[in-house]
């Protein structure tokens, strides 16, 4: 999701050059999980899917493979800069704000959002829009982080390098919370899906650690928020340079926040 406002918008602006690197790392870390759930839900030829806050192209492309030439994939975001090149065939790319715009017409067999709701101030309205977009029998698959459940970048805090990494991660969470992110939202997904009237609600969680993609994601994220960390007094330039060198050296066992996936069916 793109940032509208310099102080209150999404912290990880799609317009920054590091966004593409982040999208690639997130795809490596989480696409296998996402598509395991998509396949379990029976998404296949001829179906209509809505990918919300897609950011990068990997999930729309994977959905397009599954629905085939008779299906449809609508990929939306506030900023579609990184998706324009995939538009065509079964994939349609649109600018859309899920907290303010009405759902696209026609109804969907699958509505999916990954690492989107946690960042939105009006999560409840976004969820209502998603549920309204489902056809009877359609599935909603939500996947969101829960940084409060596992707040550390280095769970094995064995030395000064790991302590520095965890302090910078704490600074990142401070910046997110100041912009309205709910750092404990992921764990609520099963409940909010039930409260939205969905049936057959289930959930699980995924917790990457010591993947090369974790290092790629960390470097891109720190570079993207570096100026704000310094401006807010959360880190110095010297500390950030030292941390980036530690990440590049490969001596840190880096983790992500758990991503909780929850899904349910519209009766």
C-alpha positions as protocol buffer text, in pm:
chain_id: "A"
residue {
  index: 1
  type: UNK
  ca { x: 0 y: 0 z: 0 }
}
residue {
  index: 2
  type: UNK
  ca { x: 132 y: 346 z: -91 }
}
residue {
  index: 3
  type: UNK
  ca { x: 172 y: 634 z: 147 }
}
residue {
  index: 4
  type: UNK
  ca { x: -61 y: 933 z: 116 }
}
residue {
  index: 5
  type: UNK
  ca { x: 63 y: 1148 z: 402 }
}
residue {
  index: 6
  type: UNK
  ca { x: 421 y: 1200 z: 512 }
}
residue {
  index: 7
  type: UNK
  ca { x: 332 y: 1171 z: 880 }
}
residue {
  index: 8
  type: UNK
  ca { x: 29 y: 939 z: 891 }
}
residue {
  index: 9
  type: UNK
  ca { x: 46 y: 728 z: 577 }
}
residue {
  index: 10
  type: UNK
  ca { x: 197 y: 388 z: 515 }
}
residue {
  index: 11
  type: UNK
  ca { x: 556 y: 388 z: 637 }
}
residue {
  index: 12
  type: UNK
  ca { x: 696 y: 163 z: 362 }
}
residue {
  index: 13
  type: UNK
  ca { x: 610 y: 377 z: 59 }
}
residue {
  index: 14
  type: UNK
  ca { x: 578 y: 187 z: -271 }
}
residue {
  index: 15
  type: UNK
  ca { x: 735 y: 482 z: -450 }
}
residue {
  index: 16
  type: UNK
  ca { x: 1075 y: 428 z: -291 }
}
residue {
  index: 17
  type: UNK
  ca { x: 1332 y: 224 z: -482 }
}
residue {
  index: 18
  type: UNK
  ca { x: 1370 y: -30 z: -200 }
}
residue {
  index: 19
  type: UNK
  ca { x: 1003 y: -131 z: -235 }
}
residue {
  index: 20
  type: UNK
  ca { x: 1078 y: -364 z: -526 }
}
residue {
  index: 21
  type: UNK
  ca { x: 1348 y: -541 z: -326 }
}
residue {
  index: 22
  type: UNK
  ca { x: 1109 y: -581 z: -34 }
}
residue {
  index: 23
  type: UNK
  ca { x: 837 y: -724 z: -258 }
}
residue {
  index: 24
  type: UNK
  ca { x: 1081 y: -983 z: -391 }
}
residue {
  index: 25
  type: UNK
  ca { x: 1193 y: -1087 z: -43 }
}
residue {
  index: 26
  type: UNK
  ca { x: 835 y: -1105 z: 86 }
}
residue {
  index: 27
  type: UNK
  ca { x: 740 y: -1321 z: -211 }
}
residue {
  index: 28
  type: UNK
  ca { x: 1025 y: -1564 z: -136 }
}
residue {
  index: 29
  type: UNK
  ca { x: 933 y: -1580 z: 232 }
}
residue {
  index: 30
  type: UNK
  ca { x: 555 y: -1597 z: 212 }
}
residue {
  index: 31
  type: UNK
  ca { x: 432 y: -1697 z: -136 }
}
residue {
  index: 32
  type: UNK
  ca { x: 466 y: -2071 z: -59 }
}
residue {
  index: 33
  type: UNK
  ca { x: 244 y: -2022 z: 247 }
}
residue {
  index: 34
  type: UNK
  ca { x: -9 y: -1810 z: 63 }
}
residue {
  index: 35
  type: UNK
  ca { x: -45 y: -2052 z: -226 }
}
residue {
  index: 36
  type: UNK
  ca { x: -63 y: -2352 z: 4 }
}
residue {
  index: 37
  type: UNK
  ca { x: -377 y: -2192 z: 146 }
}
residue {
  index: 38
  type: UNK
  ca { x: -507 y: -2082 z: -194 }
}
residue {
  index: 39
  type: UNK
  ca { x: -476 y: -2437 z: -322 }
}
residue {
  index: 40
  type: UNK
  ca { x: -636 y: -2579 z: -8 }
}
residue {
  index: 41
  type: UNK
  ca { x: -933 y: -2350 z: -66 }
}
residue {
  index: 42
  type: UNK
  ca { x: -980 y: -2499 z: -412 }
}
residue {
  index: 43
  type: UNK
  ca { x: -911 y: -2191 z: -622 }
}
residue {
  index: 44
  type: UNK
  ca { x: -894 y: -2310 z: -980 }
}
residue {
  index: 45
  type: UNK
  ca { x: -997 y: -2262 z: -1344 }
}
residue {
  index: 46
  type: UNK
  ca { x: -1268 y: -2009 z: -1422 }
}
residue {
  index: 47
  type: UNK
  ca { x: -1274 y: -1846 z: -1078 }
}
residue {
  index: 48
  type: UNK
  ca { x: -1268 y: -1475 z: -1003 }
}
residue {
  index: 49
  type: UNK
  ca { x: -1010 y: -1345 z: -753 }
}
residue {
  index: 50
  type: UNK
  ca { x: -945 y: -1006 z: -595 }
}
residue {
  index: 51
  type: UNK
  ca { x: -592 y: -941 z: -465 }
}
residue {
  index: 52
  type: UNK
  ca { x: -598 y: -636 z: -235 }
}
residue {
  index: 53
  type: UNK
  ca { x: -291 y: -424 z: -162 }
}
residue {
  index: 54
  type: UNK
  ca { x: -93 y: -643 z: -395 }
}
residue {
  index: 55
  type: UNK
  ca { x: 211 y: -415 z: -410 }
}
residue {
  index: 56
  type: UNK
  ca { x: 426 y: -651 z: -617 }
}
residue {
  index: 57
  type: UNK
  ca { x: 330 y: -890 z: -896 }
}
residue {
  index: 58
  type: UNK
  ca { x: 395 y: -1236 z: -750 }
}
residue {
  index: 59
  type: UNK
  ca { x: 55 y: -1315 z: -597 }
}
residue {
  index: 60
  type: UNK
  ca { x: -154 y: -1188 z: -892 }
}
residue {
  index: 61
  type: UNK
  ca { x: 63 y: -1391 z: -1129 }
}
residue {
  index: 62
  type: UNK
  ca { x: 26 y: -1704 z: -915 }
}
residue {
  index: 63
  type: UNK
  ca { x: -350 y: -1659 z: -898 }
}
residue {
  index: 64
  type: UNK
  ca { x: -363 y: -1612 z: -1275 }
}
residue {
  index: 65
  type: UNK
  ca { x: -191 y: -1948 z: -1323 }
}
residue {
  index: 66
  type: UNK
  ca { x: -459 y: -2114 z: -1112 }
}
residue {
  index: 67
  type: UNK
  ca { x: -770 y: -1953 z: -1263 }
}
residue {
  index: 68
  type: UNK
  ca { x: -648 y: -2000 z: -1620 }
}
residue {
  index: 69
  type: UNK
  ca { x: -774 y: -1825 z: -1934 }
}
residue {
  index: 70
  type: UNK
  ca { x: -1139 y: -1848 z: -1828 }
}
residue {
  index: 71
  type: UNK
  ca { x: -1081 y: -1683 z: -1488 }
}
residue {
  index: 72
  type: UNK
  ca { x: -1015 y: -1328 z: -1371 }
}
residue {
  index: 73
  type: UNK
  ca { x: -764 y: -1175 z: -1129 }
}
residue {
  index: 74
  type: UNK
  ca { x: -819 y: -817 z: -1014 }
}
residue {
  index: 75
  type: UNK
  ca { x: -506 y: -673 z: -847 }
}
residue {
  index: 76
  type: UNK
  ca { x: -553 y: -345 z: -662 }
}
residue {
  index: 77
  type: UNK
  ca { x: -350 y: -105 z: -450 }
}
residue {
  index: 78
  type: UNK
  ca { x: -335 y: 265 z: -377 }
}
residue {
  index: 79
  type: UNK
  ca { x: -10 y: 270 z: -576 }
}
residue {
  index: 80
  type: UNK
  ca { x: 12 y: 18 z: -862 }
}
residue {
  index: 81
  type: UNK
  ca { x: 358 y: 122 z: -981 }
}
residue {
  index: 82
  type: UNK
  ca { x: 509 y: -226 z: -941 }
}
residue {
  index: 83
  type: UNK
  ca { x: 216 y: -408 z: -1108 }
}
residue {
  index: 84
  type: UNK
  ca { x: 137 y: -211 z: -1424 }
}
residue {
  index: 85
  type: UNK
  ca { x: 352 y: -439 z: -1640 }
}
residue {
  index: 86
  type: UNK
  ca { x: 147 y: -751 z: -1557 }
}
residue {
  index: 87
  type: UNK
  ca { x: -189 y: -607 z: -1665 }
}
residue {
  index: 88
  type: UNK
  ca { x: -347 y: -794 z: -1954 }
}
residue {
  index: 89
  type: UNK
  ca { x: -502 y: -1130 z: -2023 }
}
residue {
  index: 90
  type: UNK
  ca { x: -681 y: -1248 z: -1711 }
}
residue {
  index: 91
  type: UNK
  ca { x: -509 y: -989 z: -1488 }
}
residue {
  index: 92
  type: UNK
  ca { x: -666 y: -648 z: -1439 }
}
residue {
  index: 93
  type: UNK
  ca { x: -477 y: -383 z: -1238 }
}
residue {
  index: 94
  type: UNK
  ca { x: -668 y: -98 z: -1073 }
}
residue {
  index: 95
  type: UNK
  ca { x: -599 y: 180 z: -826 }
}
residue {
  index: 96
  type: UNK
  ca { x: -830 y: 123 z: -529 }
}
residue {
  index: 97
  type: UNK
  ca { x: -846 y: 224 z: -163 }
}
residue {
  index: 98
  type: UNK
  ca { x: -1013 y: -58 z: 29 }
}
residue {
  index: 99
  type: UNK
  ca { x: -1092 y: 172 z: 323 }
}
residue {
  index: 100
  type: UNK
  ca { x: -1271 y: 435 z: 113 }
}
residue {
  index: 101
  type: UNK
  ca { x: -1384 y: 291 z: -222 }
}
residue {
  index: 102
  type: UNK
  ca { x: -1678 y: 53 z: -273 }
}
residue {
  index: 103
  type: UNK
  ca { x: -1595 y: -307 z: -361 }
}
residue {
  index: 104
  type: UNK
  ca { x: -1558 y: -384 z: -731 }
}
residue {
  index: 105
  type: UNK
  ca { x: -1881 y: -521 z: -878 }
}
residue {
  index: 106
  type: UNK
  ca { x: -1947 y: -878 z: -979 }
}
residue {
  index: 107
  type: UNK
  ca { x: -1855 y: -1081 z: -673 }
}
residue {
  index: 108
  type: UNK
  ca { x: -1544 y: -1292 z: -615 }
}
residue {
  index: 109
  type: UNK
  ca { x: -1467 y: -1655 z: -540 }
}
residue {
  index: 110
  type: UNK
  ca { x: -1154 y: -1545 z: -350 }
}
residue {
  index: 111
  type: UNK
  ca { x: -1061 y: -1219 z: -181 }
}
residue {
  index: 112
  type: UNK
  ca { x: -706 y: -1212 z: -48 }
}
residue {
  index: 113
  type: UNK
  ca { x: -498 y: -953 z: 137 }
}
residue {
  index: 114
  type: UNK
  ca { x: -149 y: -1012 z: 275 }
}
residue {
  index: 115
  type: UNK
  ca { x: 26 y: -775 z: 517 }
}
residue {
  index: 116
  type: UNK
  ca { x: -233 y: -506 z: 446 }
}
residue {
  index: 117
  type: UNK
  ca { x: -486 y: -469 z: 728 }
}
residue {
  index: 118
  type: UNK
  ca { x: -223 y: -441 z: 1001 }
}
residue {
  index: 119
  type: UNK
  ca { x: -118 y: -106 z: 852 }
}
residue {
  index: 120
  type: UNK
  ca { x: -465 y: 46 z: 805 }
}
residue {
  index: 121
  type: UNK
  ca { x: -627 y: 281 z: 1053 }
}
residue {
  index: 122
  type: UNK
  ca { x: -978 y: 180 z: 942 }
}
residue {
  index: 123
  type: UNK
  ca { x: -933 y: -196 z: 939 }
}
residue {
  index: 124
  type: UNK
  ca { x: -1298 y: -259 z: 1021 }
}
residue {
  index: 125
  type: UNK
  ca { x: -1426 y: -76 z: 713 }
}
residue {
  index: 126
  type: UNK
  ca { x: -1172 y: -251 z: 491 }
}
residue {
  index: 127
  type: UNK
  ca { x: -1288 y: -589 z: 623 }
}
residue {
  index: 128
  type: UNK
  ca { x: -1652 y: -502 z: 557 }
}
residue {
  index: 129
  type: UNK
  ca { x: -1563 y: -411 z: 198 }
}
residue {
  index: 130
  type: UNK
  ca { x: -1385 y: -745 z: 152 }
}
residue {
  index: 131
  type: UNK
  ca { x: -1677 y: -947 z: 287 }
}
residue {
  index: 132
  type: UNK
  ca { x: -1927 y: -758 z: 69 }
}
residue {
  index: 133
  type: UNK
  ca { x: -1718 y: -845 z: -236 }
}
residue {
  index: 134
  type: UNK
  ca { x: -1753 y: -1222 z: -182 }
}
residue {
  index: 135
  type: UNK
  ca { x: -1999 y: -1432 z: -374 }
}
residue {
  index: 136
  type: UNK
  ca { x: -2205 y: -1678 z: -166 }
}
residue {
  index: 137
  type: UNK
  ca { x: -1961 y: -1959 z: -98 }
}
residue {
  index: 138
  type: UNK
  ca { x: -1665 y: -1731 z: -174 }
}
residue {
  index: 139
  type: UNK
  ca { x: -1355 y: -1744 z: 44 }
}
residue {
  index: 140
  type: UNK
  ca { x: -1174 y: -1465 z: 228 }
}
residue {
  index: 141
  type: UNK
  ca { x: -805 y: -1529 z: 302 }
}
residue {
  index: 142
  type: UNK
  ca { x: -637 y: -1273 z: 526 }
}
residue {
  index: 143
  type: UNK
  ca { x: -269 y: -1289 z: 618 }
}
residue {
  index: 144
  type: UNK
  ca { x: -120 y: -1039 z: 858 }
}
residue {
  index: 145
  type: UNK
  ca { x: 182 y: -999 z: 1077 }
}
residue {
  index: 146
  type: UNK
  ca { x: 172 y: -994 z: 1456 }
}
residue {
  index: 147
  type: UNK
  ca { x: 494 y: -815 z: 1560 }
}
residue {
  index: 148
  type: UNK
  ca { x: 386 y: -807 z: 1924 }
}
residue {
  index: 149
  type: UNK
  ca { x: 366 y: -1186 z: 1931 }
}
residue {
  index: 150
  type: UNK
  ca { x: 735 y: -1214 z: 1839 }
}
residue {
  index: 151
  type: UNK
  ca { x: 898 y: -868 z: 1850 }
}
residue {
  index: 152
  type: UNK
  ca { x: 1263 y: -958 z: 1797 }
}
residue {
  index: 153
  type: UNK
  ca { x: 1466 y: -945 z: 1479 }
}
residue {
  index: 154
  type: UNK
  ca { x: 1721 y: -1175 z: 1645 }
}
residue {
  index: 155
  type: UNK
  ca { x: 1538 y: -1415 z: 1880 }
}
residue {
  index: 156
  type: UNK
  ca { x: 1880 y: -1551 z: 1987 }
}
residue {
  index: 157
  type: UNK
  ca { x: 2008 y: -1227 z: 2142 }
}
residue {
  index: 158
  type: UNK
  ca { x: 2359 y: -1359 z: 2200 }
}
residue {
  index: 159
  type: UNK
  ca { x: 2575 y: -1049 z: 2168 }
}
residue {
  index: 160
  type: UNK
  ca { x: 2599 y: -675 z: 2094 }
}
residue {
  index: 161
  type: UNK
  ca { x: 2524 y: -720 z: 1724 }
}
residue {
  index: 162
  type: UNK
  ca { x: 2196 y: -895 z: 1806 }
}
residue {
  index: 163
  type: UNK
  ca { x: 2106 y: -639 z: 2072 }
}
residue {
  index: 164
  type: UNK
  ca { x: 2160 y: -357 z: 1823 }
}
residue {
  index: 165
  type: UNK
  ca { x: 1946 y: -537 z: 1565 }
}
residue {
  index: 166
  type: UNK
  ca { x: 1664 y: -579 z: 1815 }
}
residue {
  index: 167
  type: UNK
  ca { x: 1684 y: -215 z: 1921 }
}
residue {
  index: 168
  type: UNK
  ca { x: 1652 y: -101 z: 1560 }
}
residue {
  index: 169
  type: UNK
  ca { x: 1358 y: -339 z: 1512 }
}
residue {
  index: 170
  type: UNK
  ca { x: 1197 y: -181 z: 1819 }
}
residue {
  index: 171
  type: UNK
  ca { x: 1244 y: 159 z: 1653 }
}
residue {
  index: 172
  type: UNK
  ca { x: 1075 y: 31 z: 1340 }
}
residue {
  index: 173
  type: UNK
  ca { x: 777 y: -88 z: 1545 }
}
residue {
  index: 174
  type: UNK
  ca { x: 760 y: 254 z: 1714 }
}
residue {
  index: 175
  type: UNK
  ca { x: 735 y: 422 z: 1373 }
}
residue {
  index: 176
  type: UNK
  ca { x: 467 y: 176 z: 1261 }
}
residue {
  index: 177
  type: UNK
  ca { x: 256 y: 224 z: 1573 }
}
residue {
  index: 178
  type: UNK
  ca { x: 276 y: 603 z: 1539 }
}
residue {
  index: 179
  type: UNK
  ca { x: 111 y: 569 z: 1197 }
}
residue {
  index: 180
  type: UNK
  ca { x: -179 y: 363 z: 1322 }
}
residue {
  index: 181
  type: UNK
  ca { x: -50 y: 8 z: 1272 }
}
residue {
  index: 182
  type: UNK
  ca { x: -192 y: -251 z: 1514 }
}
residue {
  index: 183
  type: UNK
  ca { x: 109 y: -459 z: 1612 }
}
residue {
  index: 184
  type: UNK
  ca { x: -110 y: -729 z: 1769 }
}
residue {
  index: 185
  type: UNK
  ca { x: -364 y: -753 z: 1487 }
}
residue {
  index: 186
  type: UNK
  ca { x: -262 y: -1085 z: 1337 }
}
residue {
  index: 187
  type: UNK
  ca { x: -382 y: -1292 z: 1633 }
}
residue {
  index: 188
  type: UNK
  ca { x: -731 y: -1139 z: 1605 }
}
residue {
  index: 189
  type: UNK
  ca { x: -797 y: -1262 z: 1250 }
}
residue {
  index: 190
  type: UNK
  ca { x: -992 y: -1579 z: 1337 }
}
residue {
  index: 191
  type: UNK
  ca { x: -1222 y: -1382 z: 1566 }
}
residue {
  index: 192
  type: UNK
  ca { x: -1281 y: -1093 z: 1326 }
}
residue {
  index: 193
  type: UNK
  ca { x: -1365 y: -1335 z: 1045 }
}
residue {
  index: 194
  type: UNK
  ca { x: -1623 y: -1509 z: 1264 }
}
residue {
  index: 195
  type: UNK
  ca { x: -1765 y: -1174 z: 1376 }
}
residue {
  index: 196
  type: UNK
  ca { x: -1793 y: -1075 z: 1008 }
}
residue {
  index: 197
  type: UNK
  ca { x: -2031 y: -1369 z: 959 }
}
residue {
  index: 198
  type: UNK
  ca { x: -1797 y: -1608 z: 780 }
}
residue {
  index: 199
  type: UNK
  ca { x: -1822 y: -1983 z: 828 }
}
residue {
  index: 200
  type: UNK
  ca { x: -1562 y: -2261 z: 851 }
}
residue {
  index: 201
  type: UNK
  ca { x: -1300 y: -2022 z: 991 }
}
residue {
  index: 202
  type: UNK
  ca { x: -951 y: -2167 z: 1037 }
}
residue {
  index: 203
  type: UNK
  ca { x: -603 y: -2022 z: 1083 }
}
residue {
  index: 204
  type: UNK
  ca { x: -235 y: -2102 z: 1115 }
}
residue {
  index: 205
  type: UNK
  ca { x: 94 y: -1912 z: 1146 }
}
residue {
  index: 206
  type: UNK
  ca { x: 433 y: -1901 z: 973 }
}
residue {
  index: 207
  type: UNK
  ca { x: 755 y: -1777 z: 1132 }
}
residue {
  index: 208
  type: UNK
  ca { x: 1060 y: -1755 z: 901 }
}
residue {
  index: 209
  type: UNK
  ca { x: 1404 y: -1746 z: 1063 }
}
residue {
  index: 210
  type: UNK
  ca { x: 1755 y: -1751 z: 916 }
}
residue {
  index: 211
  type: UNK
  ca { x: 1638 y: -1738 z: 555 }
}
residue {
  index: 212
  type: UNK
  ca { x: 1857 y: -1542 z: 310 }
}
residue {
  index: 213
  type: UNK
  ca { x: 1540 y: -1353 z: 219 }
}
residue {
  index: 214
  type: UNK
  ca { x: 1516 y: -1230 z: 581 }
}
residue {
  index: 215
  type: UNK
  ca { x: 1850 y: -1053 z: 534 }
}
residue {
  index: 216
  type: UNK
  ca { x: 1742 y: -904 z: 201 }
}
residue {
  index: 217
  type: UNK
  ca { x: 1418 y: -783 z: 357 }
}
residue {
  index: 218
  type: UNK
  ca { x: 1593 y: -635 z: 659 }
}
residue {
  index: 219
  type: UNK
  ca { x: 1848 y: -441 z: 454 }
}
residue {
  index: 220
  type: UNK
  ca { x: 1582 y: -297 z: 222 }
}
residue {
  index: 221
  type: UNK
  ca { x: 1353 y: -208 z: 512 }
}
residue {
  index: 222
  type: UNK
  ca { x: 1623 y: -33 z: 714 }
}
residue {
  index: 223
  type: UNK
  ca { x: 1737 y: 164 z: 410 }
}
residue {
  index: 224
  type: UNK
  ca { x: 1377 y: 263 z: 344 }
}
residue {
  index: 225
  type: UNK
  ca { x: 1313 y: 395 z: 696 }
}
residue {
  index: 226
  type: UNK
  ca { x: 1666 y: 512 z: 776 }
}
residue {
  index: 227
  type: UNK
  ca { x: 1594 y: 883 z: 764 }
}
residue {
  index: 228
  type: UNK
  ca { x: 1291 y: 851 z: 990 }
}
residue {
  index: 229
  type: UNK
  ca { x: 1481 y: 641 z: 1246 }
}
residue {
  index: 230
  type: UNK
  ca { x: 1745 y: 914 z: 1269 }
}
residue {
  index: 231
  type: UNK
  ca { x: 1498 y: 1203 z: 1269 }
}
residue {
  index: 232
  type: UNK
  ca { x: 1299 y: 1047 z: 1554 }
}
residue {
  index: 233
  type: UNK
  ca { x: 1611 y: 980 z: 1761 }
}
residue {
  index: 234
  type: UNK
  ca { x: 1559 y: 605 z: 1743 }
}
residue {
  index: 235
  type: UNK
  ca { x: 1903 y: 534 z: 1595 }
}
residue {
  index: 236
  type: UNK
  ca { x: 2213 y: 715 z: 1475 }
}
residue {
  index: 237
  type: UNK
  ca { x: 2363 y: 693 z: 1128 }
}
residue {
  index: 238
  type: UNK
  ca { x: 2664 y: 514 z: 1276 }
}
residue {
  index: 239
  type: UNK
  ca { x: 2442 y: 252 z: 1442 }
}
residue {
  index: 240
  type: UNK
  ca { x: 2249 y: 196 z: 1120 }
}
residue {
  index: 241
  type: UNK
  ca { x: 2570 y: 156 z: 919 }
}
residue {
  index: 242
  type: UNK
  ca { x: 2701 y: -91 z: 1176 }
}
residue {
  index: 243
  type: UNK
  ca { x: 2378 y: -291 z: 1167 }
}
residue {
  index: 244
  type: UNK
  ca { x: 2372 y: -304 z: 787 }
}
residue {
  index: 245
  type: UNK
  ca { x: 2732 y: -428 z: 791 }
}
residue {
  index: 246
  type: UNK
  ca { x: 2636 y: -699 z: 1041 }
}
residue {
  index: 247
  type: UNK
  ca { x: 2346 y: -806 z: 820 }
}
residue {
  index: 248
  type: UNK
  ca { x: 2570 y: -816 z: 512 }
}
residue {
  index: 249
  type: UNK
  ca { x: 2829 y: -1025 z: 697 }
}
residue {
  index: 250
  type: UNK
  ca { x: 2570 y: -1300 z: 751 }
}
residue {
  index: 251
  type: UNK
  ca { x: 2640 y: -1345 z: 1122 }
}
residue {
  index: 252
  type: UNK
  ca { x: 2286 y: -1267 z: 1241 }
}
residue {
  index: 253
  type: UNK
  ca { x: 2005 y: -1521 z: 1261 }
}
residue {
  index: 254
  type: UNK
  ca { x: 1728 y: -1290 z: 1143 }
}
residue {
  index: 255
  type: UNK
  ca { x: 1356 y: -1356 z: 1184 }
}
residue {
  index: 256
  type: UNK
  ca { x: 1031 y: -1196 z: 1079 }
}
residue {
  index: 257
  type: UNK
  ca { x: 722 y: -1134 z: 1282 }
}
residue {
  index: 258
  type: UNK
  ca { x: 485 y: -1432 z: 1263 }
}
residue {
  index: 259
  type: UNK
  ca { x: 244 y: -1410 z: 971 }
}
residue {
  index: 260
  type: UNK
  ca { x: -96 y: -1541 z: 1070 }
}
residue {
  index: 261
  type: UNK
  ca { x: -320 y: -1671 z: 791 }
}
residue {
  index: 262
  type: UNK
  ca { x: -694 y: -1700 z: 851 }
}
residue {
  index: 263
  type: UNK
  ca { x: -967 y: -1798 z: 609 }
}
residue {
  index: 264
  type: UNK
  ca { x: -1342 y: -1837 z: 605 }
}
residue {
  index: 265
  type: UNK
  ca { x: -1639 y: -1886 z: 371 }
}
residue {
  index: 266
  type: UNK
  ca { x: -1930 y: -1655 z: 305 }
}
residue {
  index: 267
  type: UNK
  ca { x: -2246 y: -1862 z: 365 }
}
